[in-house]
Amino acid sequence: MVEPPVRSSLAEKIDRLFEVVLRPDREQYRNEEVAGACREATGETFSATYLWQLRNGRRTNPTKRHLEALAQFFQVPPAYFFDDEQSERIAEELELLGALRDNAVRQIALRAVTLSPEGLDTISDVIEAIRRREELRKGTTEHAGD
C-alpha cells in the first residue's frame, strides 16, 4: 500500500526557506530583513514579529499578498506554499542551488563533470567518509564542554 505524502505546515515551509535560501555570506536571513522586503513589496503591514509568528505556527492564515511577497523574496513560486509535492521538490532544488553558490563546492562539481561513473563513485565514497569523520569530530567537541 502506498503511504500518503507527509503534509508540511505553512510554518515548516516558511522556516525551510530560511534554512535553504541563505544570504551571500551563507548566513540565514533575519526576520527583520525579510519582513522589510515584504513590506516594501506589498505596501502592507508586515512586521518581523508577524513573520516570526508565521514561522512558529502562531499565525496560520496570512493574506495572499503576504505569501506572494515571501515567495518573491525567496524566489520561489507561490505554489510552494500550497502544494506539498511541489514545495518538497522546490526545497530540494533550493538546497542544491545554495550549495552551488559556495565557490569551493562549485569548483569540485565542475571538476567532477568529466569523471567516469566509477570515478564519481570513488569521489562520493571519499566525501561520505569525510562527512562521517567530521560528524564524529563535531560530536566529540560538543560533548567535551559538558
FITORDO-936688 format. One line per field, with one value per residue (C-alpha): chain; x, y, z; residue number from 1; residue in one letter. Coordinates in Angstrom, 1 decimal, m for minus. Each point is the difference from the previous one (the first is absolute). Last residue first. Layout:
// FITORDO-936688
c <- [A; ...] $
X <- [X; ...] $
Y <- [Y; ...] $
Z <- [Z; ...] $
k <- [NUM; ...] $
r <- [A; ...] $
***
This chain:
// FITORDO-936688
c <- [A; A; A; A; A; A; A; A; A; A; A; A; A; A; A; A; A; A; A; A; A; A; A; A; A; A; A; A; A; A; A; A; A; A; A; A; A; A; A; A; A; A; A; A; A; A; A; A; A; A; A; A; A; A; A; A; A; A; A; A; A; A; A; A; A; A; A; A; A; A; A; A; A; A; A; A; A; A; A; A; A; A; A; A; A; A; A; A; A; A; A; A; A; A; A; A; A; A; A; A; A; A; A; A; A; A; A; A; A; A; A; A; A; A; A; A; A; A; A; A; A; A; A; A; A; A; A; A; A; A; A; A; A; A; A; A; A; A; A; A; A; A; A; A; A; A] $
X <- [29.7; 2.6; 1.6; m3.4; m0.2; 3.6; m0.6; m3.2; 1.8; 2.8; m2.5; m1.9; 3.3; 1.0; m3.4; 0.2; 3.6; m1.1; m3.0; 2.2; 2.4; m2.7; m1.6; 3.4; 0.4; m3.5; 0.7; 3.2; m1.9; m2.7; 2.9; 1.1; m0.4; m2.7; 1.9; 2.2; m3.0; m1.5; 3.2; 0.2; m3.6; 0.5; 3.0; m1.9; m3.0; m2.9; m0.3; m1.2; m2.8; m1.1; m0.1; m2.0; m2.3; m0.6; m0.9; m2.4; m1.6; m0.7; m1.4; m2.2; m1.3; m1.1; m1.5; m2.0; m1.2; 3.0; 2.3; m2.9; 1.2; 2.9; 3.4; 2.4; 0.4; m1.1; m2.6; m1.5; m0.1; m1.7; m2.5; m0.7; m0.7; m2.2; m2.1; m0.6; 1.4; m2.1; 2.1; 1.4; 1.5; 1.5; 3.6; 1.1; m3.3; 0.4; 3.6; m1.3; m2.6; 2.8; 2.2; m2.8; m2.1; m2.5; m0.8; 1.8; 0.4; 3.6; 1.3; m1.6; 1.3; 3.6; m0.3; m1.4; 2.8; 2.7; m1.6; m0.6; 3.8; 1.4; 2.0; 3.8; 1.9; 1.6; m2.0; m3.2; m1.5; m3.0; 0.1; m0.8; m2.2; m2.0; m0.4; m1.5; m2.7; m0.9; 0.0; m2.2; m2.4; m0.3; 1.5; m2.2; 1.6; m0.8; m2.6; 1.4; m0.2; m1.3] $
Y <- [19.1; 1.9; m3.1; m1.2; 2.5; m0.7; m3.7; 0.4; 2.4; m2.5; m2.8; 2.2; 0.9; m3.6; m0.9; 2.8; m0.9; m3.6; 1.1; 2.4; m2.9; m2.4; 2.6; 0.7; m3.7; m0.4; 3.0; m1.6; m3.2; 1.9; 1.6; 3.5; 3.0; 1.8; m0.6; 3.1; 2.2; m1.4; 0.5; 3.6; 0.6; m1.4; 2.3; 3.1; m0.5; 1.1; m3.6; m1.0; 2.5; m1.2; m3.6; 1.0; 2.1; m3.0; m2.2; 2.8; 0.2; m3.7; 0.0; 3.0; m1.6; m3.1; 2.0; 2.3; 3.2; 2.0; m0.9; 1.0; 3.6; m0.8; 0.3; 2.9; 0.4; 3.6; m0.6; m3.0; 2.0; 2.9; m2.4; m1.5; 3.4; 1.0; m3.2; 1.0; m2.0; m2.6; m2.0; 2.3; m1.7; m2.6; 0.9; 1.4; 1.9; 1.5; 1.0; 1.7; 1.9; 1.0; 1.2; 2.2; m0.1; 2.9; 0.5; 1.8; m3.5; 0.0; 2.5; m1.9; m3.3; 1.4; 1.3; m3.3; m1.9; 2.2; 0.2; m3.8; m0.4; m1.7; m3.1; 0.2; m1.2; 3.4; 0.4; m0.3; m3.4; m1.7; m3.5; 0.5; 3.1; m1.7; m3.0; 2.3; 1.2; m3.6; m1.2; 2.9; m0.7; m3.6; m2.8; m2.9; m3.5; m1.7; m2.8; m3.4; m2.4; m3.5] $
Z <- [29.0; m2.0; m1.4; m1.2; m2.8; m1.1; m0.2; m2.0; m2.4; m0.4; m0.7; m2.5; m1.6; m0.4; m1.5; m2.5; m0.9; m0.7; m2.0; m2.1; m0.7; m1.0; m2.3; m1.7; m0.6; m1.4; m2.3; m1.2; m0.8; m1.9; m2.0; 0.9; m2.3; 2.1; 3.2; m0.5; m0.3; 3.2; 1.9; m1.2; 0.9; 3.5; 0.6; m1.4; 2.3; m2.1; m1.1; 3.4; 0.0; m3.5; 1.3; 3.1; m2.1; m2.3; 3.0; 1.3; m3.4; m0.2; 3.6; m0.8; m3.2; 1.8; 2.9; m2.3; 1.8; 1.2; m2.9; m2.4; 0.6; m2.3; 1.7; m0.1; 3.8; 0.0; m2.7; 1.8; 3.2; m1.8; m1.6; 3.4; 1.5; m3.0; 0.4; 3.6; 2.9; 1.8; 2.4; 2.6; 3.1; m2.4; 1.0; m3.4; m0.4; 3.5; m0.8; m3.2; 2.0; 2.5; m2.8; m1.2; m3.2; m0.3; m3.7; m2.8; m1.5; m1.3; 2.6; 2.9; m1.4; m0.2; 3.6; 1.2; m1.6; 1.6; 3.4; 0.1; m0.4; m3.1; 0.7; m0.4; m3.1; m0.5; m3.2; 2.1; 0.2; m1.6; 1.6; 3.7; m0.4; m2.7; 2.4; 2.6; m2.5; m0.9; 3.6; 1.0; m2.8; 1.3; m2.0; m1.1; m0.1; m3.2; 0.2; 0.4; m2.9; 0.9] $
k <- [146; 145; 144; 143; 142; 141; 140; 139; 138; 137; 136; 135; 134; 133; 132; 131; 130; 129; 128; 127; 126; 125; 124; 123; 122; 121; 120; 119; 118; 117; 116; 115; 114; 113; 112; 111; 110; 109; 108; 107; 106; 105; 104; 103; 102; 101; 100; 99; 98; 97; 96; 95; 94; 93; 92; 91; 90; 89; 88; 87; 86; 85; 84; 83; 82; 81; 80; 79; 78; 77; 76; 75; 74; 73; 72; 71; 70; 69; 68; 67; 66; 65; 64; 63; 62; 61; 60; 59; 58; 57; 56; 55; 54; 53; 52; 51; 50; 49; 48; 47; 46; 45; 44; 43; 42; 41; 40; 39; 38; 37; 36; 35; 34; 33; 32; 31; 30; 29; 28; 27; 26; 25; 24; 23; 22; 21; 20; 19; 18; 17; 16; 15; 14; 13; 12; 11; 10; 9; 8; 7; 6; 5; 4; 3; 2; 1] $
r <- [D; G; A; H; E; T; T; G; K; R; L; E; E; R; R; R; I; A; E; I; V; D; S; I; T; D; L; G; E; P; S; L; T; V; A; R; L; A; I; Q; R; V; A; N; D; R; L; A; G; L; L; E; L; E; E; A; I; R; E; S; Q; E; D; D; F; F; Y; A; P; P; V; Q; F; F; Q; A; L; A; E; L; H; R; K; T; P; N; T; R; R; G; N; R; L; Q; W; L; Y; T; A; S; F; T; E; G; T; A; E; R; C; A; G; A; V; E; E; N; R; Y; Q; E; R; D; P; R; L; V; V; E; F; L; R; D; I; K; E; A; L; S; S; R; V; P; P; E; V; M] $
***
